[in-house]
Amino acid sequence: MSDRKDIGVDPYGGPAGGWGSLKSVAEIVGREKLSPGNTALLHKQNKPGGFMCVSCAWGKPAHPHIEEFCENGAKATAWELTSLRVTPDFFREHSVTELRGWKDYDLEQAGRLTHPMKYDAETDKYVAVSWAEAFADIGAHLKRYDPKKVIAYASGRASLETSYMYALFARMYGTQNLPDSSNMCHETTSVALKKAIGSPVATIQLQDYDACDAIFYFGQNPGSNSPRFLHPLRACAKRGVEIIVFNPLKERGLERFTDPQNPVEMTTGKSTPIATQYHQVKAGGDIAAIMGICKWVIEADLRARAAGEQPILDHDFIEQHTTRFEDFAAKARDTSWGEIERESGLTRAALTEAAKVYARSKAMIAVYGMGLTQHRHGMDNLFMVMNLLLLRGNIGRPGAGPGPVRGHSNVQGQRTVGISEKPELVPLDRFAELFEFEPPREKGWDTVEACEAVLSGEAQAFIGLGGNFVRAVPETSLVEEAWPRLDLTVHIATKLNRSHLLPGRTCYLLPCLGRIERDDQASGPQAVSMEDSFSTIYGSRGRAEPASPHLLSEPAIVAAMAMATLEPNPKVPWAEWVGDYGKVRDAIENTYPELFGNYNQRLWDRGGFWKGNAAAHREWKTESGKAEFNVPSVMNAAGFDDDGDRFRLMTLRSNDQFNTTIYGYYDRFRSIRGTRDIVMMCRADQERMGVKEGDKVALVGDAGDDVVRRVEGLTVIDYDIPPGCIGMYYPESNVLIALSHYALDSMVPAAKSVPVRVEVMR
């Protein structure tokens, strides 16, 4: 398999949304050969009583638009409801070695898995097995292992019900090795916000966008990653909200948007400008940029009070609700504008204009994504965001607060119900009381530690609840090489992906129902639930015909593995839970009564139900009992200095993908089609390196160790990107990220500022 033949760079002058979005949706619906009935299901997506999108975790309004799906959400739905199938015949025709030569796109494009499969090493092929045989063998294997050497990974798509059962199964088995996709993206949020304000998640709700008058936007691309966010951004822009963007790349969704559901805009070709200021900060330069804003605001406040004018800072809030303000203020005053400009890549004048907006705003939301969390000093990035909010009391009142944008549709919810390697985040005493077992108390392996255990040979087995773990993690080459040494690998999945082609000594593919498919159990049709980025819980009911009569639901698969592995426990009625997911929700409510009161009764509340947030009420569950200012340890979040030849590599998603799932080869907003093997580079760096657009280069990792990390044959793309910074698509770029290159304290791979060197291929 290879890239398409129509490789090229065609300037795209259109906005986000508009006819380009509709054309993209129509193309994938046709390519996946959706039936008319399944196509019609898009009308039920993200609607009350319908199914929740399997893509991002953006909120679902109580009063939705006529269509409440976006371009990427429609792609995710079409991808799941495809009429293409991977049957046992497919595996009879293709060996695992052959399939390893396929592109990521081609693997998943083959279609939905239809039967449970076991890898046969003698023929190098997967062969069909019965569910009973698979579960009995998996249970027999797990009984032989040290539970503390077994990895139980969960991707962020599994429902709250499945996640709760999976976490309980793992702990009853004896392992706390529960890494999940949060370890790869927003764990920095969970750690930094917990320390600064006592809450590990956003304090705002969706309706706060109706009350804000300013949005400061850092390192997140709504056009490709969360397109439904463009609707509230458009509404904010139209009512005069000032939207100040800090992002290394110009992203079309933050520049202008045409609402596909607005007849006037679609007919006239008009679009709504989004950003009122757009600052192309250097990768890793956000600490310095925010420090510049804080410095200006603090010094302007001193001048205003000295002149007898209205203060700019909220001194009452600072005195009553915060600690260590003076330490931070002193740091801001002492940091020179020269250092701020050098590290941020922005001018004092530009940062002053941004600071003036903040100074006159009454309610400001700080939006951010992995452009802040995935740096060596990502914690300092987020501390600076919190510092900025605290200066003017922008937490705990309408229209104000931090608004991190999550990726996977239930990645935040999984943490809520127990998917965590950190014992302090889980009510272990409550689990012990309810189910009469002693859960493990030590810290388990996170994603980085799990990879280290695979590389060292300590890990014995891996169970994956969804996802494409091996493709998503750093240090791809070394992890792929070590992976087959695992004694057991089990993948619960809907489609084939690269992780499945690295079988352990014993390996199973267990195909499951998708969230959009009808799930009939003993008590009748079932519903599941998930939590969005705003801590709101929604019910979701699948409606499509299952892709195969041989599929089991995720809860059924988890329960069957548990029953095959564990001794019977009358307190844990696995079979009853599978028969009625409402009973799982009762167990979740009993475990977390303060968050899930009347869970089943509130499941179908319009707009979901909010689980609450203490910091949103200015209750600070920190060590000091107050919101805490934090002095940053560095001004450069990258964790390494430029030396002329070293570049800061940013890993990026295309408009035509979601995480490791590649929907196609057209990154429309960046005008790149036909290939993903590119590197974005500004004109000045091209001239310095002696290359031009279209030339071939290699990227070489520069982590300072003896491991060779190299990607060859990348085409140079002339792009508006800050000098010293380059961009490459994820997950192809993961081979360049050292496993040791992670965010301090949170262990998130630092994928937004990776040290690399460029070699020209002659």
N, C-alpha and C positions, 0 to 999 in steps of 0.2 A: 504494500500500500504506500502511497506517496501523496504529497501535496497536490492540489489542483494545478491545472496547466495555465489558468488565467491569472498568474501572479502579477501584481501591480500595485501602484499607489495612485489612486484617483482622488483628487480633491473633492471633499464632500462639503458643500456649502449650506446644506440644510440644517434645521434645528434638531434637537432631540424631539422624539415623538413624531407627529405629523404623518405624511404619507409614507415616509421611509419605515416607520414603525409598523404600519398596517401591511406594507408589502412584505416585511420580514416575517410577520406572523402568518400571512397567507402562504408564504413559501414553505415554512416548516410544517404547517398543517398538511400541505400537499405532499411534502417529502415523506412524512411519517404515515401517510395514507390513513388519516383518521376517518372513521365512519361519520356520517352526518350526525348521528346521535351523540358520539363522543365530542365532536366539534361543538355541538350545542351546549355541552356541559360547561364551556367557558363562561356562560351566562350565570352559572351557579358559583363561580370561583370567588372566594372572599366575601360571600354574601351571608347574611343571617340564615341559618338552616342549611347552608350549602357546605362546600368543602374548602378548607383553608389551603392556600397556595403552598406547594412543596418547595418553592424557591426561597425568597428572602423572608425576614422576620418583621417587615414593616406592618404597622397597625392596620386594623380593619375597621372602618367607620361604622357607626350605628346606622347611618343613613348613607348607603353607598351610592356611587355613581351608577349610571345605567349599566356600564361595564366596569367592574372593579378588578380587572386584571391588566397587567402591563405587558410590554413586549417580551421581557425575559420570563415573566410568569406564564405567559402563553406558551413559550418555548418549552418550559419545564413540564407543563401539562401535556403538550403534544408528545414530548419525549417519553413520558410515562404511559400515555395511552396509544402509542404507536401500534400499528397492526403487524409490525415485523416481529419475528419470533426466533429465539435460539433454542432449538429442540435437541434431543439426543442425536438426531441425524447430523446436525451442525457439528457436533463434537466428534462424530465418527469421520467426518470429512477433514477436520482440521486438528492437527496436533498442537499441544501447548507451545512447543518450540516455534512452530510456524506462526501462531497467534502473537507471540512476543514481538514479531516483526511488524505487526500492524500498528497504525497510528491510534492514538487515544480515541479520536473521533470514530474511526472505523469499527473499533471494538464495541462501543456502545451503540453505534448505528445498526449493528447486526440485529438488535431487537431485544425483547424481553425474554428472560430465562423462564423455562416452562416446567422443568423437572428437577428434583434434587439430584446432584451429581457428586461422584467421588473420583478423585484423580487416580489413574492407574499408571504407575511409574513404568511398567513393562512396555506398554504401548505408547506412553507419553500422551495419553488422551483422557478426557473426562468420560466417565460411563455412568449411566443412570442407575440409581439405587432406590430402594423404598425408603419412605420417611422412617419407618420403624427401624430398619437396619442402620440408617444414619444416626438416629438419636441413641440407639443402644451402643454403637461403637464410639460416638463422641463421649457419652457418659463413662464408658469403660476406660477410655484414655484419660479423662479428667480425674478419675479416681486414683490414677497412678502417680499424678504429679504433686509436687509441692505447690499448693495454691498461690503462695507468694511469688511464684515464678510464672504465673499465667497472666496474660494481658487480656482484659475485657474492654475493648475499645467501643465507643459509640459515636456515630456521626450525628450531626445536629438536626436530622430530619425525623428521627423516631419520636413518636407521640409521648405525652406525659405518662400515659398508662404503661406503654412498653418500657419506657425509661425507668420507671419506678420498679417494675418487675425485674428488669435486667440488673439494676443496682442491688436489689434485694438478693437475687440469685447469686451474684458475685460475692456478696458479703457472707451469705450463708455457706457458700463454698469455701470461703476463707481468704479471699483476696480483696485488697483495696486498690489494686492496679486498674483504675477506671479512668484512663485518659479519654478525652473527647476532643471534638474539633475546636472547642473554646481554647484549649491549650495552644492551638495554632494561630489564633486570631485575637480574641478579646480578653484573654486571661489578665492582660495588663490592666484593663478596666477593672476587673474584679478585685485585683490587689490594690491598685492605686486609689480608687474611689473609696474602697472600704477603709483605707488608712486615713484619707483626707476628710471624708464626711460620714463615714460609718455605714454607707450603703454601697454595694458593689455594682449597682446598675443605674440606669437613667432615673432621675427624679421627676422628669416631666411626663405628661400624658399627651396623647395625640391632639387633644383640644387646646393645648397650650400654644400651638402654632396660630391659633385664632387670637391670642392675647399678646403676643410678643410685638415689639417694635424694632428689634434688631436681631439678626442671626449672624454669629461668627462661625465660619464653616472651615473645618480643617481636615485635609487628607481623606476625603470620601467622594466617590463618584456616583451620583444618583442615576445618571443616564444609563449606565451599564449594570450597576449593582443593586439598585432599589428604585426602579423607574416610577413606581406609584408615589414616591416621595415628591416627584415633580409637581403633582397636583397641589399639595399644600404650599410648596415653594412658589408656584405660580400665583396662588391666591395671596400669599404674603407680599410678593412683588407688586401685585396690582393694587394693594391697599397701602403701598408706600413703605413697607418694611425694608430697612437697609440690610442687605445681605453682603457680608464682607468675607470673601473667599481667600483662603491660603492653601495653595496646592501647586506642586511643581509643574504639572501639566495643565494646559488649557483643556478642560473637559466640556464638551458641547452641552451637556445637561445643566451645567452651572453657568452657561452663557445665555442660552435662549431655548425656549420650549414651545412647541405647538401642540395644543391639547387635541388628541385625535377624536375626542367626543364633543368638541366645540365646532359647530357647523360654520361659523363665521371665519374662524382661524383656518379651518381646513379648506374652505372655498377661496379665501383671499390669499392664502399663503402667509398670513401674518403670524408672528410669534411673539412671545412675552420675554423680554430681557429678564434674566434672573439676578446675576451678581451686579451690585452697584459699585463694588471695588473688587478687582481680581489681582492678587499678589502671588507671583510665581516664586514661592519660597524654595530655597535649596533643600534637597532631601536631607533630613536630619536637622534642619534649621528652625524648626518651629519653637523650640525653647527660647532661642534668641529673639524670634519675631514677637512672641507673646511677652517676653521680658521688655522689649521696646515699648509695647503698648502700656504695660503696667508702669514702666518708668515714667512715661509721659503723664499718665493719669495721676500717679502719686505726686509728682512734682507740680502738676497743675493744681492739685488740691492744696498743696502747701502755699502756692501763690494766691489762690482764691481766699483761703482763710486769713492769710496775712493782710489782704486788702479788704477784709471785712465782707467778702462776698459769700454766696452760697457754696458750701463744700461740695466737692465732686464725689468723694468717697462716702459710703454709708457708715459713718463712725458709730452710730448706735448699734447697728448690726455687728460690726467688728468687735465692739466692746462686749456685747452680751453673748455673742454666739461663736466667737473664734478665739484662737490662741496663736501665738508666735507671729503676729502681724508685724511687729517692729523688726524682727529678724529679717523677714522677707522685704520689708520696705527699705531697710538699710542695704540689702543686696541690690535691689533695683536702683537705688540712688548711686551706688558705687560702681555699677556696671557701665562701662563707657559705651557711647554710641559707636565708636570705632569697632569694638568687639561685636556689638549687636549687628551692625551692618555686614561685617565680615562673615559671621557665622550664619546669618539668615539669608544673605544674598539680596537683601532688600535695603532700600535707602531710608534714611531717617525721615525724609519728607513723606514717603509712602506710609510708614508706620505711624507717623503723626496723624495723617488723615484717617487711618483706621481707628486710632485712639480717640479722636474727636467724636466719631460716631458712638463709640462705647460711652464716652463721658456724657453725652446728651440723651442716651437711651434710657427708657424707664423699665424695660423688661427685655432681657437678652437671653437667647438660647445659644448654647455652644454645641454645635454638631461636630462629630468627628468619627473617623473610621480607622482602618488599619494603617493609614498613612501616619498615624500617631502611635499606635500600639506596637507595631512591628519594627522597633528600633532597639539597639543595645541599651539606650537610656530612655526607653519608652515610658518608664515610670515618671521620669522628670517631665516628659511631654505632658502627661496627664495631670501631674501636680501643678504645672503652670496653667493649664486650663482651669483647674479648680481655684487657684489663686486669683485668676482674672475674674471669675464669677463672684468670689467672696468679697472682692474689693467694694462692690456696689450692692451687696446683698442679693445677688441674683440666684439664690437657691431657696426654695420653700415659699414661693409666691407665684401667682398666675403668670404664665408667659415667660418663665425664666427657669434656667437650670441646665444641667448637662444632658445632652441627647445623643449618646453613642448609637450608631446604626449597626445592628447585628446582621450577619449574613444568613446562615442556615435558619430555616423556619422555626425550629424549636431548640436551638442551641442554648438559649438562656433558660428555657424551661427544664431542660435536662438537669442543669445544675440545681435548680429549685427542688427537684424530687430525688436527689441523691447521687447523680452521676458526678462523682468527684473523687479524686485521689487524696483529698485533704480531709482528715477526720474531723477537724474543727468546723467544717462546713456542713456536717451531716449530724442529725439527732440520733447518734448511735445508741444512747441510753433508751430512747423511745423505741427504736427498732428491737432492742433486746427485750424490753418490756412487752411489746405487742406480740412478738413472734417467738419468744422464749429460746433465744440462742445468743451466743456471745460473739458479736461482730469483731473483726480485727480493728485494732486501735492505732496501729502505726500508719505513717504516711505511705501511700502507695506510689507507683510510678506515674509520672505525667508523660506526655508524648516524647519529650527529649529523653527522659530516663528510660522509657520503654525501648526506644531505638538503641540506646546505649546497652541495654540488657540483651537485645537481639545481637548486636555486634560482638559483645563479649561472650556470647553463648550461654549466659545465665538464664535467659527466658526459655521456657520449654514449650509454650503454646500461645496462640493468639486466636481470640474470637472477635470478629468484627461485626457489630450491629450497623450495617450500612457503611457507606463511604468507600474511599479508595486510598487507604491509609499509606501504603508504600509510595504511591505517587505523590501524596500530599506532603510528606515529611521532607526535611532537609537531608543532605548527604545521600542523595538518591542512589548513586552508584554503589556505595559501600553497603547500604541497607539492603538493596536488591541482591547483592552478592551473598549476604549473610542470611537472608530470609528463608531460603529452602532448608536451612539447618534446623529450623524449628521442628519439633516432633509432630505438632498438630496445628493446622490452620483451618479455621471455620469462617466462612463468609456468608452473612445473611444479606441478600442483595436482590435487586430487581433486574439489573443488567450486568453484562460482562464488563470488567475493567482490568487494568494492568495488574493490580494487586492479586487478582485471581490466577494470574499466569506465573506466579512464583510459589508453587505449592510446597507446603511442608512435607515431611515424610508421609503423613496422612493428611489429606485435605478434602474438605467438603464445600460445595456451593449449595446453599439452601435458599431457594427462590421464594420470595414473599409477595404478598399483596402490596400494591401501592396504596397510598392514602386516598386516592381518588376512586378506588375500586370498591364495589359493594363487599361488605364483610359480614357474612351471615354465620352466626354461631347458635348455640343451643337455645338461647332465649330470644333469638330473632336478629334482625339487622343491628349492627353495632355502630357506635360513634366513638371517636377519640377526641383528644384535646391537645392544645399547644399554647405556648406563651410567647408573646411578641416582644419587641424591643422596649415596649412601654410597661412591661410587667402585667399585661392584660391577658386573660385566659379565654380561649374560644373553643366551642365545640365544632367538630368537623365530621360530616357524614359522607362516605364514599358512595358514588352512584353508578359508576361504570361497571360493565360486565368484566369479571376478572380475566386477565390475559390467558390463564390456563386453569382448568379444573384441578390441577395438581398443586396449586399454590396454597400455602398456609399463611395466616396472618403473623405479623411480628410477635404479638403476645402469645400466640399458640406455639411458635417456634421456641421462644424463650422458656415458656412453661414446660415444654416437652424436654428441653435440655436439662432444666432444673430437676424434673422428676426422674430423668435417667441418671442423674449425677448424685443427688442428695438423698439422705435418708428421709422417709416420710415425716412430715411435721403437720399435725392436725391444725395448727394455728395458721398455716399457709395453704389454703385450698386452691392450688394451682389450676386444677381442672375447672373448678367453679368460676374462677376469675376469667378463664378463657371463654366460658359459656356466657358470661355477662360482665362486660367491662365496667358497668356501673359499680360492681363490687370492688373492682380495683380502685375506682375513684373514692369509694367509701374508705378503703384502706389508706389512701393518700390523705384524705381528710382527717382520719384518726391520727396519722403521723404528724401532720402539719395543720392542726386545727386553726391556728391564727391566720393562715394564708388561704385555706380551702374550705372555710365554713360553708355549709349548704352547697357543696360542690355540684352534686347531680341536679339540684334544683336551679342552680344559676348557670348551668352549662350553655343554655341557649339564650342568655340575656343578649339583647341587641347591643352590639359594640363590645361584647365580652364583659368580664368582670375583673376589676383591678385587684391585685393581691395586696396592694398597699406598699408604702415606702416611708420609713421613719424620717429620713432626711427631707422628704417632701413636706413634712410637718415641722421641720427644724428641730427634730429630735436626733441628736448626734451620737450614734453608737460607736464612738471612737474611744481610744484609751483615755483621752483627756476629758471626754464628755462634751467636747466642743468640736466645731469644724476647725481643721488644722491647716494653717498656711505651712508650706514646705519650701525650703530654700533649695533650688536645683544644685546638683553637684557639678554640672557641666553646662556649657552653652551649645554643645554639639551632640545631638542625640545619636549620631551614627556610631560613636565609640571609636572612631579612628580619624586621623587627620589626612587631608589631601597632601600629596607630595609631588604633584605634577603629572605622574603617570598612573596613579591609582584613581579609579573612578568609584562613585557611589552608585551601585546598581539598584534600581527599583524594580521589583517584580510586579507585573501588571496583569489584569484580566482584560480580555477582549470583550467587545460588545456581543460577541457570539459565543459566550461560554458562561457557566456558573461554577465557580470553584474548579474542580478537576474535570467537570463535564464540558466537553467541547461540542457545541451545537453546529458549528460550521467554520468557514474560513473567510468570513467577511467582517472585519472590525470597522463597521461603517463610519463611526464618528471619527476614527483616526485615519480613515481612507486607505486601509491596508487590506488587500484581498489575496486569497489564494495560498497564503503561507502563514506560519507562525514563527518561522525561523528568522527573526529579525532582531536588530538592536537599534533603538532610537538614540540619536546623537545630534547635538546642536551643531550649527555650521562652524562655530569657532573651534570646537573640539575636533571636528573633521579635519579642518585645515592644520591644526596642531599635530594630528596623528598622520597626516598625509593620505587621507582617504576621502572619498566622495560618495554620495548616495549611489547605491547599487553595488558597491564593493563588498567583498567577503572578508569577514574578520572572525577571530576566535576570542572568546572571553575566558580568562584564566582566574580562578579564585586566588585571593591574596590574604588568606587567613593567618599566615605566619607559622604554619606547621609544615609537615613533610608530605601531606596528602595532596595529590594532583587532582585538581578539579577543573575541568576544561570542557567547553562547548565550542565546536567548530562549525564553519559554514553559515554564519549568520550574516544576513544582508543588512547593510547600513541603510537606515531610513533617516532622511533629513527631517528633524523635528524641533519644534519650539520647546526646549527643555533647558533648565539652568546649566551653565557650564560646570563641568566636573561631574555631572549626573547623566546616567544613561538608563534606558528602560528595556526590559525584555519580558516576554510573556511567561506567566506561571501556568502549569507546573514544570515546563521545560527548563526553567532557570534554577530549579531546586538543587540540581547537581552541583551548583556553584556555592551553595550555602553550607558552611561548616556546621556540624551539629553543635559545636561550642559557641556559635554566634547567635546568642539568644538575648532577649531582654532580661536585664538583671532583676532578680526577685520573682518575676512572673514566668520565666522560662519560655516565653513566646519566641519562636524563631524570628530573628531580626531581618526580615525579608525586604524591608523598604530602604535599607542602606547596607548593601552587601559589598565588601571590598573586593574589587576585581581589577584586572589589567586587560588592556585591549592589545591583541596581536594582529597585525595586518597579514592576510593570507595572499601571497603572490603566486 
